[in-house]
Amino acid sequence: MPTFKYKAIDATGRQASGSLSARTEGDLAAQLDDLGLYLLTATTAEGAARSKRVYGGGVSKRELIGFSHDLVLLFSSGVPLLEGLKELVVEIDNPNFARVLDDVRQRLEDGDSLSQAMSRYPRVFPDTYVSMVAAGEASGSMEKVLQNVVAHLEWHEENKGVIVQALIYPCILFTAVIGLILLLLTFLLPRIANVFEQARVELPKPTLILLAISHFLCADWPYLVGGIVACVVTFLLMRRTRKGRLAIDGALLRVPFFGELSRKVGAATFCHTLGVLTQAGVAVPQALEIVSKVLKNAVLSAAVARASKGIQDGGTLTDSIKETNVFQPLVIRMMGVGERTGNLEEALTKVNEYYDRIVPQAVKRFVALLEPAIIVFAGLVVGFIVLCTLLPIFRLMQAIKH
């Protein structure tokens, strides 16, 4: 009899995990039901190995959105899920995704629920997705829940697209500026330096400093590359540790303009994700735990996790979020109104509509400040290089006159 590692929730939304022996996942779910728990995920060593063999990576969010649309059509048209998944496997262009869906279909035939089968592939179906599907299965409203899933995924991709598109030009501009500076220092300046050396002109200190930098870039560039690689590796290793992520993300939140933008994007993600999860019927403590994993900033993520624990300890959502001291007063006030009126989902929707308006504006404002800053930086650096180049020329001309 296999031993399952499981995750489950009780009626209050509190999560539980452990190991139980059962013939099938259906038997495991029945055992947990007797204990007052609803099964979320269950894994055996054999099942985990099978998932690892099947999954090859490379499933984009756009492909997941397209599949979710097809899944909505299956439920709305009344096509049996197993039959519909079999057809979708054939139609999917991505072979990795097709293998995952085929394994999901096989697990359904073995007695798994759809959410349990999807939970085997967290890199394809995120926690938000699986939890909403599980809530839809429990409430019997899969079509509506899946429509909310699609809306949430599309909202997330649209916001990501707005930010990426806005940052394309500043990134290109900054790359061009760095390229111009390197060209001046490694190609133009060494040739001019040869002229100064042949003319035996006494060089001013700014020019000597610039020539030393140029010589370092030309002769000792492997040390520079090694230093950059070491910094990147150190940064990535720090990001892998909890303390390192908290330190880095906390510092980013304190950066002028960028920190404010990060807080607004985080608040928008928090409100939208929490809203769709609670609308799907996911308990607030569990929904907050999922939201904490969705947020990219570690400081905001840790704050939401603390709020989830605060609710489990008997506190209210508003008080728990307020104690974190990371979200704007508007979010806290609206959640307080939603809790008092018993309509938290509507309050979160209104807050999200507000952020849908101001986040694109904040991105445009940030880019509008970033572009001039890059141009000013380029002007100062290039101007310094030109000045250091012209000073010896002026001295040479004066020497010729005398």
C-alpha positions, 0 to 999 in steps of 0.5 A: 500500500503506497504512502502519500504525502498530502496537503489539505485544508479544514473548514476554516482554511487552515492548512495541514500536511502529513503522510498517510497510507492508502490504496488510492488517492480516493481512499486518502481523500475519504480518510481525510474527509473523516478527519474534517480535511479537504485534500489539496495535493497528494504525492507518492515517490512513484508519482513524483518521479513520473511527473519529473519524467513527463515535464520538460519545461517550456510552457509559456503563460500565453499557452496556459491562457489558451488552454484555459480558454479551451477548458472553459469551452469544454465545461460550457459545452458539456463535453466530458472532461476526459474526452475533451482533454484527449482532443486538446492533447492532439491540438497542443503545438507545444510537445512539452505541454502536450505530455503534461496534459496527457499525464493529467488526463491519465491521472483523472482516469486513475481517480485524481481530481483535476486540481490534484492532477494539475498540482503535480506540475507547479511549474505549469499550473501555479498555486493560484491556478490549482487552488481556484480549480480546487475551489471550483470543484468543491463548489460545483461552479467550474465554468465560472471559476475558470473564467476568473482564472483566465481573466486573472492570467490575462490581467497579469500578462497585460500588466507585465506587458505594459511594464516591459514595453515601457522599459524597452526604450530606456534599456536600449538608450542606456545600452547605447550610452554604455557602448559609446563610452566604451568606444571612446575609452578603448578606441578613440582615447588610446589613439589620441594618447599616442599623439600626446606622447609623441608631442611630449605634452604634460598631461593634466590630472583629469586626463591622466586619470582617464588614460589610466581607466582606458589602459585598464579597460584595454589591458586588464579587461579580464579582471573587470569581466571577472569582477562583474561575474563575481558580483552577479554570482554573489547577487544571485546567491544572495537572492537564493537566501531568505535574508539576502532576498529581504535585504535586496528587495527592501533596498529596492523599495527604498529607491526613489520613484522605483520603490513607489512603483514597486509598491503600487505594482505589488498592491495591485497584484495583491488585491487582484489575486486575493480578489479572484481567490476569495471569489472562487471560494478559497478561504482567506488565510489560504488565499493570503498564503498563495498571494505571498508566493505570487508577489515578486518582492520578498518584503511584500511577500513576507508581510502577506505571509505574516498577515495570513498567520495573524488571521489564523491566530484570530485577527481580522484581515484589515488589522493583520494587513495594517500591522505589516506597514507595507501597503498603502492606506487606501488598500487597508481602508477599502479592505476594512469597509469590505470586511465591515459590510461583508463584501470583501470581494467587491471592495478588492475589485474597486481597489484593483480598478483604481490600481489598473488606472494608476499603475500604467500612469506610475510606469509612464512617470517613472520612464519619463524620469528615467530617460532624462536621467540616462541622457544627463548621465551620458552628457556628463560622462561624454562631456568629461571625456571630451574635456579631458581630451581637449585640455592637452590639445589646448596645452599643445597649441599654447606650446606651439605658439610659444 
